[in-house]
Amino acid sequence: MTVNREHIEMARALHEKHFVSDAHFDLLPLIWDRRQRGETKVMENRYIPAFRQGGVNLIVSSLFVSNEYLPEMALRRALDYIGVLHEEIEESPGLFSLCRSVKEIKEANSAGMVAIVLSFEGVEPIGNDLNLLPIFYELGVRGVGIAWSRRNYAADGCHFEAQEEGQRGGITDFGVKLIREAEKLGMYIDVSHLNDEGLSDVLKFYDKAVIASHSNCRNLARSMRNLTDEQILQIAQRGGLMGMNSCSEFVKDAKEKIGAADLADHIEHIYKITGSFEHVCYGFDFCDEFRELSPSPKESPNYDCIKGHTRSFELTAELIARGVKEEDIAKIIGGNFLRFLERTIG
């Protein structure tokens, strides 16, 4: 069924009524970039209005470190990101809060503030020094995205497209120690960007729920960044989650315009595999802004198929049009991820 104005208005209302989360957004790298350009109160001026318009209550910000800072600057850059978050909190008190537990997330929500949770997107900031993980935990980091799409001391990531390379590896001995230390501390494991070998190893060495915070279905879009049906079922059987990624490259193998309806197809596919809507959430990974900030912005076919948090309800409208019940929509847009956090970080 085609989405109409009524579906959009119903989706807006549901985003106001129910808890809404985005399990992956490169928020702090973007804020750091803008502050380097002289901006202040970036959250207040740019992001809080967008989150409120989309009815978003919780954002997981990655600590993604781009290749240009590796390896020497990874630790410093991650600390810079956390530092600018505290600067932003001081500049705009009462609008958002760094949260370390579900209790703090709920308290922030009750106070009308956006909750921010921190997560590694690749553990390059700790190098091969496990002693740094508890320090980042004390700084508020609660998610451990083991690898980005490159190799680090813990694991091999997966390339977005086929690359000429040697033999791929999975989780290293350091990676196994990392997973066990994260579990002991009370941090959740994020398997997005891992290669197939690494994901298989995580499920071997870690028997609790994991999340693929921004990965779609490989059956619908062939990128290695997406998960196979077997991997989706394995994650679901552990009580884990997948966050729906808006990047068109991971949504559909096509050159024509891709939109929210195509991303909704992935939610339906997960439902067909698992028999439930309890294993899916939103993890949009909005990236169009990085191209806008580029010194020489270029047109790219890998655009965001949903244009930012102000329009995040467009995916919800697709679910409404397809007859998904409100109780299931409430799970997908935020309830599932909140329960995942309750079981992992507490």
Summary of the structure (lengths in Angstrom):
residues: 346
radius of gyration: 18.7
end to end distance: 39.4
largest distance: 53.5
contacts: 1202
relative contact order: 0.15
helix: 47%
strand: 13%
